[in-house]
Amino acid sequence: MRQALVATAVMFASVPANAQVLPATPIGWVSTMPAPPEAVYDAGKDREAPGSFLKGRFLLGINMAHSLTPDEDLGSHWSFSPVIRNTPRRLGWGPSFGLSGYRGDITAPVDGRKTTIGEVRIRPLMGGISYSIGRGRARTSFSLVGGYAFSSAKVTAALPSGTTASIDIGDSWVVRPNVGLTYALTRRLALIGSIGYVYTNPTISINVIQAGQGPSRISSSFRSDYVSITVGTAVSIF
């Protein structure tokens, strides 16, 4: 027993001063943490830079519009009209709708001469698809919409004494391919413009009664399709 205790004491005793010190090298292995996986995005989905375009879902504003018609009996001119449409915030395919209008003069023979006798208004209500491209503050949208055009007409000219006239116009289907440009001045204010072709073919009936002559009646499908050019400003809402 005594011999075992002595052996243990010798084992744990301090190293003598002249004892040899063996060289040692610390462990220098460094572990690198794995990098987090990159986010996987759908390559087919476009994204807009935050804060670079309009905030609201719809544009409400006013347009200065000019309509070019192929029928010589329907005149056109620059006019102001309200506009409401969706904001092309998302690039690529998306829905589109249009609330636009056309106002033009209509002519008819009075005393053997073509005379402007009244005014025609066509108000299409349309919906369809669009494809938007752009970057930053600008968007260009190519759309195809269709729907129904509500039309009205009235006599606005002062006719010669003894002459009366009436105008009737029917509603009709309408289709419009269009290219639109939207530029965001701020997150709530934008410049807007477009050029499109509106095809609609309503029937217009004109009755002219002159003193001493029989009634003159014109009933036809006037070429009221038109090229629409607009420019204006709008506020982005909702």
Phi and psi in degrees as a GROMACS rama.xvg file:
@    title "Ramachandran Plot"
@    xaxis  label "Phi"
@    yaxis  label "Psi"
@TYPE xy
-60.1107  -40.1389  ARG-2
-63.6364  -35.7066  GLN-3
-67.5205  -41.0532  ALA-4
-65.2967  -40.1703  LEU-5
-64.7001  -40.689  VAL-6
-65.0166  -37.0073  ALA-7
-67.6847  -43.086  THR-8
-61.6111  -40.8724  ALA-9
-65.3267  -36.3096  VAL-10
-64.7129  -40.8347  MET-11
-96.6963  8.65837  PHE-12
-69.4694  158.843  ALA-13
-64.2575  149.89  SER-14
-72.5759  131.874  VAL-15
-62.0343  158.535  PRO-16
-63.7872  -33.3936  ALA-17
-94.4295  14.6624  ASN-18
-72.5927  149.313  ALA-19
-78.2463  131.056  GLN-20
-96.8991  121.401  VAL-21
-79.3194  136.397  LEU-22
-66.465  146.464  PRO-23
-136.976  143.869  ALA-24
-118.02  122.649  THR-25
-68.1906  153.364  PRO-26
-71.2131  125.831  ILE-27
-114.472  21.6492  GLY-28
-74.7669  126.565  TRP-29
-113.345  130.422  VAL-30
-98.4023  130.679  SER-31
-97.1772  126.214  THR-32
-70.1384  138.86  MET-33
-65.5765  139.276  PRO-34
-70.2127  144.375  ALA-35
-64.3224  144.423  PRO-36
-64.8534  143.503  PRO-37
-69.2987  145.248  GLU-38
-64.5534  137.145  ALA-39
-97.5454  122.422  VAL-40
-114.003  153.438  TYR-41
-73.2079  116.294  ASP-42
-64.0361  -22.9204  ALA-43
-87.2814  -0.666038  GLY-44
-105.751  120.188  LYS-45
-83.2907  150.72  ASP-46
-129.956  148.192  ARG-47
-103.615  149.173  GLU-48
-67.2995  134.098  ALA-49
-60.7432  134.933  PRO-50
78.5583  9.41439  GLY-51
-98.5817  -11.3636  SER-52
-135.809  -171.753  PHE-53
-67.8492  149.684  LEU-54
-89.1879  -38.9696  LYS-55
-80.1841  167.287  GLY-56
-88.4495  -21.6039  ARG-57
-130.289  154.772  PHE-58
-113.778  127.101  LEU-59
-124.82  122.227  LEU-60
-164.958  -154.759  GLY-61
-135.191  139.58  ILE-62
-114.033  147.451  ASN-63
-103.248  116.157  MET-64
-118.587  150.045  ALA-65
-135.139  130.512  HIS-66
-116.841  130.369  SER-67
-108.219  115.662  LEU-68
-107.209  148.476  THR-69
-84.1807  -15.1903  PRO-70
-87.4622  126.491  ASP-71
-67.8071  -16.3805  GLU-72
-88.2631  -3.37554  ASP-73
-120.181  112.423  LEU-74
-92.1588  165.528  GLY-75
-143.804  161.013  SER-76
-159.374  169.378  HIS-77
-69.1155  140.793  TRP-78
-151.987  160.97  SER-79
-101.636  138.949  PHE-80
-150.37  149.284  SER-81
-72.5306  155.507  PRO-82
-140.087  139.84  VAL-83
-140.089  130.664  ILE-84
-158.504  168.843  ARG-85
-76.3079  150.6  ASN-86
-84.1062  126.153  THR-87
-79.1886  63.7718  PRO-88
-72.6318  -32.7557  ARG-89
-96.9483  130.451  ARG-90
-77.3857  155.207  LEU-91
93.8765  -154.912  GLY-92
-75.9323  147.911  TRP-93
-171.384  171.408  GLY-94
-75.667  159.616  PRO-95
-147.703  146.474  SER-96
-143.238  160.202  PHE-97
-141.541  135.483  GLY-98
-126.232  95.0414  LEU-99
-127.513  -174.723  SER-100
-161.619  161.298  GLY-101
-131.823  135.45  TYR-102
-131.659  124.836  ARG-103
-145.658  163.393  GLY-104
-89.2884  146.994  ASP-105
-120.529  138.495  ILE-106
-113.649  155.055  THR-107
-152.343  155.559  ALA-108
-71.7547  123.842  PRO-109
-130.947  123.241  VAL-110
55.2364  36.7239  ASP-111
79.1026  5.29428  GLY-112
-125.952  147.497  ARG-113
-71.6598  124.954  LYS-114
-130.817  136.524  THR-115
-71.0037  116.262  THR-116
-110.639  -20.2409  ILE-117
-164.792  -165.092  GLY-118
-135.223  142.027  GLU-119
-117.238  136.907  VAL-120
-124.097  130.778  ARG-121
-124.69  123.274  ILE-122
-121.941  94.4957  ARG-123
-77.4702  144.34  PRO-124
-118.732  112.833  LEU-125
-132.579  154.221  MET-126
-148.158  153.522  GLY-127
177.813  -142.386  GLY-128
-125.234  160.301  ILE-129
-146.871  161.248  SER-130
-130.115  123.043  TYR-131
-111.809  139.085  SER-132
-128.888  161.482  ILE-133
150.911  -178.288  GLY-134
-157.653  142.59  ARG-135
65.5118  -119.827  GLY-136
-88.2512  -9.57732  ARG-137
-111.114  144.115  ALA-138
-136.356  136.087  ARG-139
-118.155  127.497  THR-140
-121.5  132.935  SER-141
-108.97  120.037  PHE-142
-131.043  156.951  SER-143
-136.027  113.878  LEU-144
-127.324  157.531  VAL-145
-149.258  164.977  GLY-146
172.298  -138.79  GLY-147
-129.991  137.481  TYR-148
-106.982  123.408  ALA-149
-94.3392  125.212  PHE-150
-122.014  153.444  SER-151
-149.299  158.201  SER-152
-150.614  150.58  ALA-153
-153.29  156.285  LYS-154
-82.0876  126.694  VAL-155
-120.576  -13.4366  THR-156
-89.8444  151.777  ALA-157
-84.2249  109.645  ALA-158
-87.7997  160.269  LEU-159
-58.908  154.494  PRO-160
-55.8062  134.044  SER-161
84.5071  5.28614  GLY-162
-115.759  131.432  THR-163
-127.4  156.791  THR-164
-148.814  154.407  ALA-165
-142.071  150.336  SER-166
-131.59  130.229  ILE-167
-123.567  140.099  ASP-168
-138.736  140.743  ILE-169
-98.5565  159.464  GLY-170
-75.2003  163.68  ASP-171
-159.19  164.987  SER-172
-75.6407  156.423  TRP-173
-145.812  147.809  VAL-174
-138.385  145.357  VAL-175
-145.639  110.421  ARG-176
-80.3399  144.948  PRO-177
-153.776  148.643  ASN-178
-119.764  122.653  VAL-179
-121.194  147.042  GLY-180
-121.987  131.994  LEU-181
-127.313  126.654  THR-182
-125.669  120.784  TYR-183
-81.9976  112.117  ALA-184
-75.5142  -42.3346  LEU-185
-137.592  -173.54  THR-186
-71.8178  -10.7251  ARG-187
-126.314  -5.18173  ARG-188
-128.914  135.573  LEU-189
-140.099  151.649  ALA-190
-92.9061  137.122  LEU-191
-131.259  150.165  ILE-192
-158.732  158.972  GLY-193
-161.208  160.897  SER-194
-140.877  128.094  ILE-195
-149.277  169.189  GLY-196
-120.547  116.386  TYR-197
-102.447  117.709  VAL-198
-107.061  118.203  TYR-199
-151.065  150.608  THR-200
-140.052  65.8176  ASN-201
-75.0311  158.894  PRO-202
-91.7434  128.69  THR-203
-116.987  130.202  ILE-204
-115.548  129.304  SER-205
-122.302  128.669  ILE-206
-117.165  124.39  ASN-207
-123.287  124.672  VAL-208
-119.003  122.505  ILE-209
-117.871  144.575  GLN-210
-59.8204  132.909  ALA-211
78.6528  3.45807  GLY-212
-131.524  156.925  GLN-213
-72.6766  161.173  GLY-214
-63.3579  141.3  PRO-215
-109.5  122.59  SER-216
-121.725  129.942  ARG-217
-121.331  122.805  ILE-218
-133.759  118.414  SER-219
-159.049  161.416  SER-220
-88.479  95.4185  SER-221
-70.0751  147.529  PHE-222
-74.8763  81.2706  ARG-223
-94.5541  9.90907  SER-224
-67.4993  152.085  ASP-225
-156.02  154.403  TYR-226
-88.6173  125.87  VAL-227
-108.308  125.246  SER-228
-120.053  124.095  ILE-229
-131.686  152.142  THR-230
-151.077  139.97  VAL-231
-175.089  -162.082  GLY-232
-137.59  152.158  THR-233
-148.686  156.399  ALA-234
-105.051  134.675  VAL-235
-85.1747  120.688  SER-236
-119.892  161.061  ILE-237
